[in-house]
């Protein structure tokens, strides 16, 4: 009997893993589809001959999900920006560093 119970346990785990994998694949496919739709909307706007000046705010407001994606992207990119700033601090003069400190204090 214990062998049968162990085999059933493995089957249950296998089914659970398959279901989770399927769910993750569906989520990825939905995300890709959403990104494709947003990209198409942006490219349609950019290729419109009547548009003389690109209006980012218009794109963000009128492309479903783009503003949320952009905000999320900016937040994840924040760490990279922080690292770039840290690396560049060593090459700045004392006056430049003091100016940056004043800007930070004023916020």
Secondary structure, 3 states (H helix, E strand, C coil): CHHHHHHHHHHHHHHHHHHHHHHHHHHHHHHHHHHHHHHHHHHHHHHCCCCCCCCHHHHHHHCCCHHHHHHHHHHHHHHHHHHHHHHHHCCCCHHHHHHHHHHHHCC
